[in-house]
Amino acid sequence: MKNRKGISTVIATVLIILITVSAAAILYSSIMSFVKSGTESTSCVPYREYLKFDTSMEYNCYDSNSRLGFSIKALAANSDQQEITNFSVKFIGDGVTKTVKVGAGAPTSSGSGGVRMIDSSIAKIVVPASGETQTYVFNTGGENYSRVEVYPVLLNGRLCDRSDAIDLEFCLRTSLGS
């Protein structure tokens, strides 16, 4: 009869325990990264349609002096929302796109690529509070943009998905100021 040797029962048990603990650790890290990314993405859900272009304002247009106007309305906040203090606007034209962050309290600028309030006497940017509308003028720097999109930015700096978009037309009845 041949002498057969195998692993002892103790070593087999230790190996099974090590494999089980390793599998549990791998499973835990996979689940936690999935849960963490899932909860981060839900922080923007209450803001999906929080900012809207106010089409009743007649300032959502461009003029022949490289200026583009847009009116943003913050819808009434619900209990899941905090007031936002920033938003990004993306200007889209034929073959050209520019994104500008608009932040409360930032100085206004009439220069190329700058944003100011429609009332040029206001020296700092005002972001609309819940239920308010604010109108802005963007200096296009000679570029032709035909569409604008707005993206809320949360207090932690997270950029949310597009909240609204509008196609622009030439300003016929409205002046965007000097």
C-alpha positions as CSV (number, residue, x, y, z in Angstrom):
1,M,0.0,0.0,0.0
2,K,1.2,3.4,-0.9
3,N,1.8,6.1,1.8
4,R,-0.6,8.9,1.1
5,K,-0.1,12.2,2.7
6,G,-2.6,15.1,2.6
7,I,-3.0,18.4,4.3
8,S,-4.1,18.3,7.8
9,T,-7.5,19.3,8.9
10,V,-6.2,22.4,10.7
11,I,-4.4,23.7,7.7
12,A,-7.4,23.1,5.5
13,T,-9.7,25.0,8.0
14,V,-7.2,27.9,8.1
15,L,-7.1,28.1,4.3
16,I,-10.9,28.1,4.0
17,I,-11.1,30.9,6.6
18,L,-8.5,33.0,4.7
19,I,-10.3,32.5,1.4
20,T,-13.6,33.5,3.0
21,V,-12.1,36.6,4.6
22,S,-10.4,37.7,1.4
23,A,-13.6,37.2,-0.6
24,A,-15.6,39.2,2.0
25,A,-13.0,42.1,1.9
26,I,-13.1,42.2,-1.9
27,L,-16.9,42.1,-1.9
28,Y,-17.1,44.9,0.8
29,S,-14.7,47.2,-1.1
30,S,-16.7,46.7,-4.3
31,I,-20.1,47.4,-2.7
32,M,-18.8,50.4,-0.7
33,S,-17.4,52.1,-3.9
34,F,-20.7,51.5,-5.7
35,V,-22.7,52.8,-2.8
36,K,-20.5,55.9,-2.4
37,S,-20.7,56.8,-6.1
38,G,-24.4,56.2,-6.0
39,T,-25.0,58.6,-3.0
40,E,-22.8,61.3,-4.5
41,S,-24.8,61.3,-7.8
42,T,-28.1,61.7,-5.9
43,S,-27.0,65.0,-4.3
44,C,-28.0,66.7,-7.6
45,V,-31.5,65.1,-7.9
46,P,-33.4,68.0,-6.1
47,Y,-31.8,70.5,-8.5
48,R,-32.6,68.8,-11.8
49,E,-35.0,71.6,-12.8
50,Y,-34.2,74.2,-10.2
51,L,-32.8,76.8,-12.6
52,K,-34.9,77.7,-15.6
53,F,-34.6,80.2,-18.4
54,D,-37.4,82.8,-17.8
55,T,-38.8,83.2,-21.3
56,S,-41.3,85.9,-20.1
57,M,-38.4,88.3,-19.7
58,E,-37.5,88.9,-23.5
59,Y,-33.8,89.1,-22.6
60,N,-32.9,85.6,-23.9
61,C,-31.3,86.9,-27.1
62,Y,-28.1,88.3,-28.7
63,D,-27.4,91.7,-30.3
64,S,-25.1,93.0,-33.0
65,N,-22.6,94.3,-30.4
66,S,-21.3,90.8,-29.3
67,R,-23.6,90.7,-26.3
68,L,-25.9,87.9,-25.3
69,G,-28.6,88.2,-22.7
70,F,-30.2,85.5,-20.6
71,S,-32.7,85.5,-17.7
72,I,-32.4,82.7,-15.1
73,K,-35.2,81.9,-12.6
74,A,-34.7,79.8,-9.5
75,L,-37.8,77.8,-8.9
76,A,-39.3,77.6,-5.4
77,A,-37.1,75.4,-3.2
78,N,-38.4,72.3,-1.5
79,S,-37.2,70.9,1.8
80,D,-34.4,68.9,0.1
81,Q,-32.8,71.9,-1.4
82,Q,-30.4,74.6,-0.1
83,E,-30.0,77.9,-1.9
84,I,-27.2,77.6,-4.5
85,T,-24.7,80.4,-4.9
86,N,-23.2,79.4,-8.3
87,F,-24.2,78.0,-11.6
88,S,-22.4,77.4,-14.9
89,V,-23.7,78.4,-18.3
90,K,-22.6,76.8,-21.5
91,F,-22.8,78.9,-24.7
92,I,-23.0,76.8,-27.8
93,G,-22.6,78.0,-31.4
94,D,-21.5,76.6,-34.7
95,G,-18.2,74.8,-33.9
96,V,-17.6,76.8,-30.7
97,T,-18.6,76.2,-27.0
98,K,-17.7,78.3,-24.0
99,T,-18.6,77.5,-20.3
100,V,-18.6,80.3,-17.7
101,K,-19.1,79.9,-14.0
102,V,-21.4,82.5,-12.5
103,G,-21.0,83.0,-8.8
104,A,-22.7,85.1,-6.2
105,G,-20.7,88.1,-5.2
106,A,-18.2,87.8,-8.0
107,P,-17.3,91.1,-9.7
108,T,-19.1,91.7,-13.0
109,S,-17.2,92.1,-16.2
110,S,-18.1,93.7,-19.5
111,G,-14.9,92.5,-21.2
112,S,-14.7,89.7,-23.7
113,G,-16.0,86.5,-22.0
114,G,-17.3,88.5,-19.0
115,V,-20.7,88.3,-17.4
116,R,-22.5,91.3,-15.9
117,M,-26.0,92.0,-14.6
118,I,-28.5,93.5,-17.0
119,D,-28.4,96.6,-14.7
120,S,-24.8,97.6,-15.4
121,S,-24.8,99.7,-12.2
122,I,-24.7,96.5,-10.1
123,A,-21.0,95.7,-9.5
124,K,-21.3,92.2,-8.2
125,I,-23.1,89.1,-9.6
126,V,-26.4,88.2,-7.9
127,V,-27.6,84.6,-8.2
128,P,-31.4,84.3,-8.1
129,A,-32.8,83.1,-4.8
130,S,-35.8,80.7,-4.7
131,G,-38.6,82.1,-6.8
132,E,-36.5,85.0,-8.2
133,T,-35.3,85.9,-11.7
134,Q,-32.0,87.6,-12.5
135,T,-30.9,88.7,-16.0
136,Y,-27.3,88.6,-17.1
137,V,-25.4,89.9,-20.2
138,F,-22.5,87.9,-21.6
139,N,-19.8,89.5,-23.8
140,T,-19.3,86.9,-26.6
141,G,-16.0,88.4,-27.7
142,G,-17.3,88.3,-31.3
143,E,-18.3,84.6,-31.2
144,N,-21.8,83.6,-32.4
145,Y,-23.7,81.5,-30.0
146,S,-27.2,80.3,-30.6
147,R,-27.9,78.2,-27.5
148,V,-27.4,78.5,-23.8
149,E,-27.5,75.7,-21.1
150,V,-27.5,76.2,-17.4
151,Y,-26.0,73.8,-14.8
152,P,-26.5,74.2,-11.0
153,V,-23.3,74.1,-8.8
154,L,-23.9,72.9,-5.3
155,L,-22.3,74.4,-2.2
156,N,-19.7,71.7,-2.1
157,G,-18.6,72.6,-5.7
158,R,-20.3,69.7,-7.4
159,L,-21.5,70.5,-10.9
160,C,-24.9,69.0,-11.6
161,D,-26.5,67.9,-14.9
162,R,-28.1,70.4,-17.2
163,S,-31.1,72.0,-15.6
164,D,-32.4,73.9,-18.7
165,A,-31.5,75.0,-22.2
166,I,-32.8,77.7,-24.6
167,D,-32.2,78.6,-28.2
168,L,-31.5,82.3,-28.7
169,E,-32.7,84.7,-31.3
170,F,-31.7,88.2,-32.3
171,C,-32.9,90.9,-29.9
172,L,-35.6,92.8,-31.7
173,R,-37.4,94.7,-28.9
174,T,-34.8,94.6,-26.1
175,S,-31.6,96.5,-25.5
176,L,-28.8,94.7,-23.6
177,G,-27.3,98.0,-22.6
178,S,-23.9,99.5,-23.2
